[in-house]
Amino acid sequence: MIVYTPFWDTLKKSEETTYTLITRHHISSSTIDKLRKNKPLNTTTINDLCRILNVGIEAIAQYVPSDSDQPL
């Protein structure tokens, strides 16, 4: 399962807020909601967040094994 806990830690350390992501960088409120609920995001959105926050992908998302993952 992909979780976005690193994103929230990164956001706290940055000068950005969810408000500036929405108003200045045009990240949708539904994307913010997906980040809060660890819902899937597309790679373009993850790329945008990396660019905005000037960080690598590991500062946005992390893989955590989960029993709720679908079987392979």
C-alpha positions in Angstrom: 0.0 0.0 0.0 1.3 3.4 -0.9 1.0 5.9 2.0 1.6 9.7 1.9 2.8 10.2 5.4 6.1 11.5 4.1 4.2 14.2 2.1 2.6 15.6 5.3 6.0 15.7 7.1 7.6 17.4 4.1 4.7 19.9 3.8 5.1 20.8 7.5 8.8 21.6 6.9 8.2 23.6 3.8 6.8 27.1 3.3 3.8 25.7 1.4 0.4 24.8 2.9 -2.6 22.9 1.6 -4.0 26.4 0.9 -1.1 27.5 -1.2 -1.0 24.2 -3.0 -4.6 24.7 -4.1 -4.5 28.4 -4.8 -1.0 29.1 -6.1 -0.1 25.7 -7.6 -3.5 24.6 -8.8 -3.5 21.2 -6.9 -7.1 20.3 -6.6 -8.8 19.9 -3.2 -9.8 16.3 -4.3 -6.0 15.6 -4.7 -5.4 16.9 -1.2 -8.2 14.6 0.0 -6.7 11.6 -1.8 -3.4 12.4 0.0 -5.2 12.5 3.4 -6.9 9.2 2.7 -3.9 7.4 1.1 -5.9 6.9 -2.1 -4.1 6.3 -5.5 -2.6 9.3 -7.3 -1.2 9.4 -10.8 2.5 9.8 -11.4 2.0 13.2 -13.0 0.5 14.5 -9.7 3.3 13.0 -7.7 5.8 14.6 -10.1 4.1 18.0 -9.7 4.3 17.7 -5.9 8.0 16.8 -6.1 8.6 19.9 -8.3 6.6 22.2 -6.1 8.3 21.1 -2.9 11.7 20.5 -4.5 12.1 17.0 -3.1 12.5 13.4 -4.3 9.6 11.0 -4.5 10.6 9.4 -1.1 9.6 12.7 0.5 6.1 12.3 -0.9 5.2 8.6 -0.8 6.2 5.4 0.8 5.3 1.7 0.2 4.1 -0.2 3.3 3.2 -3.9 2.9 -0.4 -4.4 3.8 -2.8 -7.4 4.2 -5.4 -5.3 2.3 -3.3 -5.2 -0.9 -4.9 -7.1 -3.7 -3.4 -10.6 -4.4 -0.9 -10.9 -7.2 
